Amino acid sequence: MPCPYILDIRRRRIILPEMRVFFGIGLPLDIREQVNVFLETLMTRLPRMKWVEEKNLHVTLRFLGEVEEARIPVVTGAARETASGLEGFRTVLGSLGAFPNLRRARVLWWGLSEGAEESGQLFDRLEERLVAQGIEAEKRRYHPHLTLARLRYPASLPLESFSPPSGLSFTASSFTLYQSTLTPQGPTYKIVEEFKLG
């Protein structure tokens, strides 16, 4: 039977196993495919970017980072409470943007033209319940978005010359807790639990 913890003799402490987890709103297959078609038109024009794989596309909700496995039931419990009081909502992809800004971009994202307010309410409700369970509060302001690519070094992005397709919409009827495992080829995501809204 595997040992459920690691004993650090030098520091005289027990290290509990952890999972790197985050909450996101998954995209339907047809929307992921259409987003990926658009990304393929950008790849030749924006070199030196690390593009998100089609299967990993999602609307970011709340990144938790490393969480002790023993506390995952607390996290999922908070998410179930959150989901029980909210209805699904329509989401429409809007304009492109970058973090921290277009002149020194590190992350290329696709924002929401509809559903941003509802996503914010979902985040606020989830955050309140997570903090009540002892999870450290998020310090950054929530900005619902679909991460498209990352840059190793800051660069200027001429996004005014790119026109994403309009009218890409779907109903956000659930949100998901994902486990993220970092590999040399990029992160791999595994669904821990999905939470139906309503």
Secondary structure, 3 states (H helix, E strand, C coil): CCCCCEEECCCCEEECCEEEEEEEEECCHHHHHHHHHHHHHHHCCCCCEEECCHHHCEEEEEEEEEEEHHHHHHHHHHHHHHHHCCCCEEEEEEEEEEECCCCCEEEEEEEEEECHHHHHHHHHHHHHHHHHCCCCCCCCCCCCEEEEEEEEEEECCCHHHCCCCCCCEEEECEEEEEEEECCCCCCEEEEEEEEECC
